[in-house]
Amino acid sequence: MTGVIVAGMLIQAVFVERSIEQIRIHGPVYVQIRDHQNLIADILPPSTYILEPFLTVHELLEQRDPHRRQALVDKMNDLKREFETRNQFWRDRLPDPTLRDTLTLRAYEPAMRFFTVYEQQFLPAINAEQYDKARVILEGTLSDHFDQHRKAIHESLALAQKTVTRFEEGAEATA
């Protein structure tokens, strides 16, 4: 009887060990989850990075069809709303103050200046068919704000990557 109990405990221990191995950091399940999260991030345009709004502004400058132009204006409104929503999400969620401030302040502020210039200067020039004026705004102020935003986004990315590495190392150390 004791032998059966010991054998049962050994079999259970093997199953537990295999289960833990599957879900551990860098284990097969972890790698699949991480790879699919990376795939989704590669497919979707990031809402905290105003790269898509910057591209849309370029499209607006070249678009002469009023219906297509309005669709781009609507898209910009949606992109701004999503940017603000995600910024608030990360402001509330990130515990690391350096990463939080870099992403939600240092990247946010030039992005909001970008949207303000777009709404108050660029879009009125487009609507008035002052395309040369709109191009000057795009190549000047809008590009400057985008570049400031992009720099802070790259800094945020570096900080986030360091944080992930630190979490993974900590998890592996406890396994």
C-alpha positions in Angstrom: 0.0 0.0 0.0 2.8 2.4 0.9 4.4 1.6 -2.5 1.3 2.6 -4.4 1.0 5.9 -2.5 4.7 6.7 -3.1 4.3 5.8 -6.8 1.3 8.0 -7.0 3.1 10.9 -5.4 6.1 10.4 -7.9 3.7 10.4 -10.9 2.0 13.5 -9.6 5.4 15.2 -9.0 6.4 14.4 -12.6 3.2 16.0 -13.9 3.6 19.1 -11.7 7.2 19.5 -12.9 6.1 19.2 -16.6 3.3 21.7 -16.1 5.7 24.2 -14.4 8.2 23.7 -17.2 5.6 24.5 -19.8 4.5 27.8 -18.2 7.8 29.1 -16.7 9.4 32.2 -18.0 11.0 31.4 -21.4 9.1 28.1 -21.4 7.0 27.0 -24.4 3.7 28.6 -23.3 5.5 31.9 -22.3 7.3 32.0 -25.6 4.0 31.5 -27.5 2.2 34.2 -25.6 5.2 36.6 -26.0 5.5 35.9 -29.7 1.8 36.4 -30.3 1.8 39.7 -28.3 4.8 40.8 -30.4 3.0 39.8 -33.6 -0.1 41.8 -32.7 2.2 44.8 -31.8 3.9 44.5 -35.2 0.6 44.4 -37.1 -1.3 47.1 -35.3 -0.2 50.7 -35.4 0.6 51.8 -31.9 -1.9 54.2 -30.4 0.6 55.8 -28.1 3.0 56.7 -30.9 1.6 59.3 -33.4 3.2 57.8 -36.4 -0.2 57.0 -38.0 -1.5 60.6 -37.4 1.8 61.9 -38.9 1.2 59.8 -42.0 -2.4 60.8 -42.2 -1.5 64.5 -42.2 0.8 63.7 -45.2 -2.1 62.0 -46.9 -4.4 65.0 -46.2 -1.9 67.3 -47.8 -2.1 65.4 -51.1 -5.8 64.5 -51.0 -8.0 66.7 -53.2 -11.2 64.7 -53.2 -13.5 66.2 -50.5 -15.1 62.9 -49.5 -11.7 61.2 -49.1 -10.4 64.2 -47.3 -13.3 64.1 -44.8 -12.6 60.4 -44.2 -9.0 61.3 -43.3 -10.2 64.2 -41.0 -12.5 61.7 -39.3 -9.7 59.2 -39.0 -7.5 61.9 -37.4 -10.2 62.6 -34.8 -10.4 58.9 -34.0 -6.6 58.6 -33.8 -6.4 61.6 -31.4 -9.2 60.2 -29.2 -7.4 56.8 -29.1 -4.1 58.4 -28.3 -5.6 60.3 -25.4 -7.4 57.2 -24.1 -4.2 55.0 -24.2 -2.1 57.8 -22.6 -4.5 58.0 -19.7 -4.5 54.2 -19.4 -0.7 54.1 -19.1 -0.6 57.1 -16.8 -2.9 55.2 -14.4 -1.2 51.9 -14.9 2.6 52.3 -15.0 4.1 52.0 -11.5 7.7 53.0 -12.6 7.7 56.8 -12.4 10.5 57.3 -14.9 8.8 55.2 -17.6 5.4 56.7 -16.8 6.7 60.3 -17.1 8.7 59.6 -20.2 5.7 58.0 -22.0 2.8 60.0 -20.6 4.3 63.4 -20.2 7.5 63.8 -22.3 6.0 61.9 -25.3 2.4 63.2 -24.7 3.1 66.9 -24.6 4.7 67.3 -28.1 2.0 64.9 -29.5 -0.7 67.2 -28.1 1.1 70.2 -29.6 1.1 68.3 -32.9 -2.7 67.8 -32.7 -3.2 71.4 -31.7 -1.2 72.7 -34.7 -3.0 70.2 -36.9 -6.4 71.4 -35.8 -5.7 75.2 -35.5 -3.3 75.8 -38.5 -2.9 72.8 -40.8 -6.5 71.7 -41.2 -7.8 75.3 -41.8 -5.1 75.8 -44.5 -6.2 72.5 -46.1 -9.9 73.5 -46.0 -9.0 76.9 -47.5 -7.0 75.0 -50.2 -3.9 76.8 -49.2 -1.7 73.7 -49.8 1.6 75.6 -49.9 0.9 77.0 -46.5 -0.2 73.6 -45.2 3.1 72.1 -46.5 5.1 74.7 -44.7 3.3 73.9 -41.5 3.7 70.2 -42.0 7.4 70.4 -42.8 8.0 72.9 -40.0 6.0 72.9 -36.8 4.2 69.6 -37.2 7.5 67.7 -38.1 9.3 69.4 -35.1 6.6 68.2 -32.7 6.6 64.8 -34.2 10.4 64.5 -33.8 10.2 65.5 -30.2 7.5 63.0 -29.6 9.4 60.3 -31.4 12.5 60.9 -29.3 10.5 60.4 -26.1 8.8 57.3 -27.5 12.2 55.7 -28.2 13.3 56.5 -24.7 10.1 55.0 -23.4 10.7 51.9 -25.4 14.3 51.5 -24.1 13.0 51.9 -20.5 10.2 49.4 -21.0 12.6 46.8 -22.5 14.9 47.2 -19.5 11.9 46.7 -17.2 10.8 43.5 -19.0 14.4 42.1 -18.8 14.4 42.9 -15.1 11.0 41.2 -14.5 12.1 38.1 -16.5 15.4 37.8 -14.6 13.6 38.1 -11.3 11.0 35.5 -12.3 13.8 33.1 -13.4 15.7 33.6 -10.2 12.6 32.5 -8.2 11.8 29.5 -10.4 
